[in-house]
Amino acid sequence: MGTSDPVYLRVVEDIRRQINDGTLPPGAPIPSRAQLTRKYQVGETAARHALRVLANEGLIVGRVGSGHYVRERPDLIPLHRWRHLEHPSPFAADLLTQGRRVAFDRHSEVAEAGPVIGARLRLEESARVARTHYVYRDEGKAVQLVTSYEPVELAGDDDRRSVIARMYAHGIKISEIVESVHTRVPQPAESDALALPAGVHVLHVERTHWAGDRPVETSDIVIPGDRFRVVYSLPL
């Protein structure tokens, strides 16, 4: 890192503190580069770099011809992961109970499992799987992306039943659903589809339906980290 790091970091840390403690509330204007250079006694490059870092952290947004402003922080919508498990779309059903209207598009295709999905479904890499892409929208805006995989022999044509119901039709009883959650930087296509501001990460949920010791479906679920929080129930 260059020798100017302490200079621009001093600007970043002070503005970040003001945003976090409410001194600069959502929507408040951020000083221009010229104002930053005067206030903090730094150069133009350091001021520009500080604004870039704050934007990449998702703390401020730039408006063409207007400058930078503190980014609005929406209330996070809870996603209850244990509800509506037998609904064809637990995500849509959960948001529906919260007064939201969610629709989705889907597209299915046959593909090779490959090394990652093959390992998750305990299949050979060359095994054929049904791969289904979903885009969920709330009032026309994409709010969740899902890619689901299952052995092709268990998939139905345009079957909109829940995974649990579809597997039951094959004589398979789902015994457990396992989810692993982590945050990550979104891929460019995900940022575009979800209209993510700079600096916003996504929640990545890797979900697998198990029938005993056999995985029969696995999904990658991508959720905007600035709009949702996932909620789990642990029965005792």
VEXDREN-2710 file (C-alpha; in Angstrom, 1 decimal):
% VEXDREN-2710
k/r/px/py/pz
1/MET/0.0/0.0/0.0
2/GLY/1.1/3.5/-0.7
3/THR/2.4/6.1/1.7
4/SER/-0.8/8.1/1.4
5/ASP/-2.8/5.4/3.1
6/PRO/-2.8/7.0/6.6
7/VAL/-4.0/10.3/5.0
8/TYR/-7.1/9.0/3.2
9/LEU/-7.8/6.5/6.0
10/ARG/-8.0/9.4/8.5
11/VAL/-10.8/10.9/6.3
12/VAL/-12.5/7.5/5.9
13/GLU/-12.5/6.8/9.6
14/ASP/-13.9/10.2/10.6
15/ILE/-16.7/10.1/8.0
16/ARG/-17.5/6.5/8.8
17/ARG/-17.7/7.4/12.5
18/GLN/-20.1/10.2/11.8
19/ILE/-22.3/8.0/9.7
20/ASN/-22.4/5.2/12.3
21/ASP/-23.1/7.5/15.3
22/GLY/-25.8/9.4/13.4
23/THR/-24.0/12.8/13.1
24/LEU/-24.4/12.3/9.3
25/PRO/-27.9/10.7/9.0
26/PRO/-29.2/8.9/5.9
27/GLY/-29.6/11.2/3.0
28/ALA/-27.1/13.8/4.4
29/PRO/-24.7/15.3/1.9
30/ILE/-21.0/14.3/2.1
31/PRO/-18.4/17.1/1.7
32/SER/-17.1/17.5/-1.8
33/ARG/-13.5/16.6/-2.6
34/ALA/-12.6/20.3/-2.4
35/GLN/-14.2/20.6/1.0
36/LEU/-12.5/17.4/2.2
37/THR/-9.1/18.7/1.2
38/ARG/-9.7/21.9/3.2
39/LYS/-11.2/20.3/6.2
40/TYR/-8.7/17.5/6.6
41/GLN/-5.7/19.2/5.1
42/VAL/-5.2/16.4/2.5
43/GLY/-4.6/16.3/-1.2
44/GLU/-7.1/15.8/-4.0
45/THR/-6.0/12.2/-4.5
46/ALA/-6.5/11.3/-0.9
47/ALA/-10.0/13.0/-0.9
48/ARG/-11.0/11.1/-4.0
49/HIS/-9.7/7.8/-2.6
50/ALA/-11.6/8.3/0.7
51/LEU/-14.9/8.8/-1.2
52/ARG/-14.2/5.7/-3.3
53/VAL/-13.6/3.6/-0.2
54/LEU/-16.8/4.9/1.6
55/ALA/-18.8/4.1/-1.6
56/ASN/-17.3/0.6/-1.8
57/GLU/-18.3/0.0/1.8
58/GLY/-21.8/0.9/0.9
59/LEU/-21.9/3.8/3.3
60/ILE/-22.4/6.6/0.7
61/VAL/-23.8/6.8/-2.8
62/GLY/-22.9/9.2/-5.6
63/ARG/-25.4/11.1/-7.7
64/VAL/-24.3/12.5/-11.0
65/GLY/-23.9/16.2/-10.9
66/SER/-24.9/16.4/-7.2
67/GLY/-22.2/14.8/-5.1
68/HIS/-22.2/12.0/-2.5
69/TYR/-24.8/11.3/0.2
70/VAL/-25.2/9.0/3.1
71/ARG/-26.9/5.9/1.9
72/GLU/-30.4/5.1/3.2
73/ARG/-30.4/2.0/5.4
74/PRO/-33.7/0.1/4.9
75/ASP/-35.2/-2.0/7.7
76/LEU/-34.1/-5.6/7.1
77/ILE/-37.0/-7.9/6.1
78/PRO/-37.0/-11.2/8.1
79/LEU/-36.9/-14.4/6.2
80/HIS/-38.2/-17.3/8.3
81/ARG/-36.4/-20.3/7.0
82/TRP/-38.5/-22.9/8.9
83/ARG/-41.9/-21.7/7.6
84/HIS/-43.9/-22.9/4.6
85/LEU/-41.4/-25.8/3.9
86/GLU/-44.1/-27.7/1.9
87/HIS/-45.1/-24.7/-0.2
88/PRO/-43.8/-24.6/-3.8
89/SER/-42.1/-21.4/-2.9
90/PRO/-41.3/-20.9/0.8
91/PHE/-39.7/-17.6/0.1
92/ALA/-42.7/-16.1/-1.7
93/ALA/-45.1/-17.6/0.9
94/ASP/-43.2/-16.1/3.8
95/LEU/-43.2/-12.6/2.2
96/LEU/-46.8/-12.9/1.3
97/THR/-47.6/-13.3/5.1
98/GLN/-45.8/-10.0/5.5
99/GLY/-48.0/-8.2/3.1
100/ARG/-45.7/-8.3/0.1
101/ARG/-46.5/-9.5/-3.4
102/VAL/-43.8/-11.8/-4.8
103/ALA/-43.8/-13.5/-8.2
104/PHE/-41.1/-15.5/-9.8
105/ASP/-39.8/-16.7/-13.2
106/ARG/-38.2/-20.1/-13.7
107/HIS/-36.2/-21.8/-16.4
108/SER/-35.1/-25.4/-16.4
109/GLU/-32.4/-27.3/-18.4
110/VAL/-30.5/-30.5/-18.3
111/ALA/-26.8/-30.3/-17.5
112/GLU/-23.9/-32.3/-16.2
113/ALA/-23.5/-32.3/-12.4
114/GLY/-19.8/-31.3/-12.5
115/PRO/-17.4/-31.6/-9.6
116/VAL/-19.2/-29.2/-7.1
117/ILE/-22.8/-30.3/-7.6
118/GLY/-21.7/-33.9/-8.1
119/ALA/-20.1/-33.8/-4.6
120/ARG/-23.1/-32.2/-3.1
121/LEU/-25.6/-34.7/-4.6
122/ARG/-23.1/-37.6/-4.3
123/LEU/-23.3/-38.2/-8.1
124/GLU/-20.7/-38.7/-10.8
125/GLU/-19.4/-35.5/-12.4
126/SER/-20.9/-36.7/-15.7
127/ALA/-24.3/-37.5/-14.2
128/ARG/-27.2/-35.5/-15.6
129/VAL/-29.1/-33.2/-13.4
130/ALA/-32.1/-30.9/-13.8
131/ARG/-30.9/-27.3/-13.2
132/THR/-33.6/-24.7/-12.6
133/HIS/-33.0/-21.0/-12.3
134/TYR/-35.5/-18.8/-10.4
135/VAL/-35.7/-15.0/-10.2
136/TYR/-38.0/-13.8/-7.5
137/ARG/-39.4/-10.2/-7.7
138/ASP/-41.2/-8.0/-5.2
139/GLU/-43.2/-5.3/-7.0
140/GLY/-41.1/-6.0/-10.2
141/LYS/-37.7/-5.7/-8.5
142/ALA/-35.5/-8.8/-8.2
143/VAL/-35.0/-9.8/-4.6
144/GLN/-33.7/-13.3/-4.7
145/LEU/-31.9/-15.6/-7.2
146/VAL/-32.0/-19.4/-6.9
147/THR/-30.4/-22.2/-8.8
148/SER/-31.7/-25.6/-7.9
149/TYR/-30.2/-29.0/-8.9
150/GLU/-31.6/-32.5/-8.6
151/PRO/-31.1/-35.8/-10.4
152/VAL/-32.8/-35.7/-13.7
153/GLU/-34.8/-38.8/-13.1
154/LEU/-36.5/-37.1/-10.1
155/ALA/-37.4/-33.9/-11.9
156/GLY/-40.8/-33.3/-13.6
157/ASP/-41.6/-31.2/-16.6
158/ASP/-42.7/-27.7/-15.4
159/ASP/-43.4/-29.3/-12.0
160/ARG/-44.3/-26.5/-9.6
161/ARG/-44.9/-28.6/-6.5
162/SER/-42.6/-28.3/-3.5
163/VAL/-39.5/-30.4/-3.3
164/ILE/-41.1/-32.3/-0.5
165/ALA/-44.2/-33.1/-2.5
166/ARG/-42.3/-34.0/-5.7
167/MET/-40.0/-36.4/-3.9
168/TYR/-42.9/-38.0/-2.0
169/ALA/-44.5/-38.7/-5.5
170/HIS/-41.3/-40.8/-6.2
171/GLY/-41.7/-42.6/-2.9
172/ILE/-38.9/-40.5/-1.3
173/LYS/-39.5/-39.0/2.1
174/ILE/-37.5/-35.9/3.0
175/SER/-36.0/-36.3/6.5
176/GLU/-33.9/-33.2/6.8
177/ILE/-33.2/-29.8/5.2
178/VAL/-29.7/-28.5/5.8
179/GLU/-28.7/-24.9/5.1
180/SER/-25.2/-23.3/5.2
181/VAL/-25.1/-19.5/5.1
182/HIS/-22.2/-17.2/4.3
183/THR/-21.7/-13.7/3.0
184/ARG/-19.7/-12.9/-0.1
185/VAL/-19.0/-10.3/-2.8
186/PRO/-21.7/-10.6/-5.5
187/GLN/-20.8/-11.6/-9.0
188/PRO/-21.3/-8.9/-11.6
189/ALA/-24.4/-10.6/-13.0
190/GLU/-25.9/-10.9/-9.5
191/SER/-25.2/-7.2/-8.8
192/ASP/-26.9/-6.3/-12.1
193/ALA/-29.9/-8.5/-11.5
194/LEU/-30.5/-7.4/-7.9
195/ALA/-29.5/-3.8/-8.6
196/LEU/-27.0/-3.9/-5.7
197/PRO/-25.3/-0.6/-4.7
198/ALA/-21.5/-0.7/-4.5
199/GLY/-20.1/-2.3/-1.3
200/VAL/-23.2/-4.5/-0.6
201/HIS/-22.6/-8.2/-0.1
202/VAL/-25.0/-11.0/-0.6
203/LEU/-26.2/-13.8/1.7
204/HIS/-25.5/-17.1/0.0
205/VAL/-27.6/-20.0/1.3
206/GLU/-26.5/-23.4/0.3
207/ARG/-29.6/-25.6/0.9
208/THR/-29.8/-29.4/0.5
209/HIS/-32.8/-31.7/0.9
210/TRP/-31.9/-35.1/2.4
211/ALA/-33.8/-38.4/2.4
212/GLY/-32.0/-40.3/5.1
213/ASP/-28.3/-40.3/4.0
214/ARG/-29.1/-39.4/0.4
215/PRO/-29.1/-35.8/-0.9
216/VAL/-31.9/-35.5/-3.5
217/GLU/-31.9/-31.7/-4.2
218/THR/-29.5/-28.9/-3.6
219/SER/-29.8/-25.2/-4.2
220/ASP/-27.8/-22.0/-4.2
221/ILE/-29.9/-19.1/-2.9
222/VAL/-28.6/-15.5/-3.3
223/ILE/-30.2/-12.8/-1.2
224/PRO/-29.3/-9.1/-1.0
225/GLY/-27.5/-8.5/2.3
226/ASP/-28.8/-5.0/2.6
227/ARG/-32.5/-5.9/2.4
228/PHE/-33.0/-9.2/4.3
229/ARG/-32.0/-11.1/7.4
230/VAL/-32.5/-14.8/7.7
231/VAL/-34.2/-16.2/10.8
232/TYR/-34.0/-19.8/12.1
233/SER/-35.9/-21.6/14.8
234/LEU/-34.2/-24.3/16.8
235/PRO/-36.8/-26.5/18.5
236/LEU/-35.7/-27.9/21.9
END
